[in-house]
Amino acid sequence: MRPPPQTVIGLSNVSQRGLYRELLNRIYLVMTVANGLDTASQRLLR
């Protein structure tokens, strides 16, 4: 039996060039996890 598929997103792709990038990433992460997202990655640039 095969394992169920996993979902992964890149948060930095969602908020690219956004004015409130960190806030958008947090909100989007909460929304996607609440709807079944398995994991997310975020590129940290400072």
Contact map, one row per residue, 1 for C-alpha under 8 A:
1110000000000000000000000000000000000000000000
1111000000000000000000000000000000000000000000
1111100000000000000000000000000000000000000000
0111110000000000000000000000000000000000000000
0011111000000000000000000000000000000000000000
0001111100000000000000000000000000001100000000
0000111110000000000000000000000000001110000000
0000011111000000000000000000000000001111100000
0000001111100000000000000000000000000011100000
0000000111111100000000000000000000000001110000
0000000011111110000000001001100000000001111000
0000000001111111000000001000000000000000111000
0000000001111111000000000000000000000000000000
0000000001111111000000001000000000000000000000
0000000000111111110010011000000000000000000000
0000000000011111110010000000000000000000000000
0000000000000011111010000000000000000000000000
0000000000000011111110010000000000000000000000
0000000000000000111110000000000000000000000000
0000000000000000011111110000000000000000000000
0000000000000011111111111000000000000000000000
0000000000000000000111111100000000000000000000
0000000000000000000111111110000000000000000000
0000000000000010010111111111000000000000000000
0000000000110110000011111111100000000000000000
0000000000000000000001111111110000000000000000
0000000000000000000000111111111000000000000000
0000000000100000000000011111111100000000000000
0000000000100000000000001111111110000001000000
0000000000000000000000000111111111000000000000
0000000000000000000000000011111111100000000000
0000000000000000000000000001111111111000000000
0000000000000000000000000000111111111110000000
0000000000000000000000000000011111111000000000
0000000000000000000000000000001111111000000000
0000000000000000000000000000000111111100000000
0000011100000000000000000000000111111111000000
0000011100000000000000000000000010011111000000
0000001110000000000000000000000010001111100000
0000000111100000000000000000100000001111110000
0000000111110000000000000000000000000011111000
0000000001110000000000000000000000000001111100
0000000000110000000000000000000000000000111110
0000000000000000000000000000000000000000011111
0000000000000000000000000000000000000000001111
0000000000000000000000000000000000000000000111
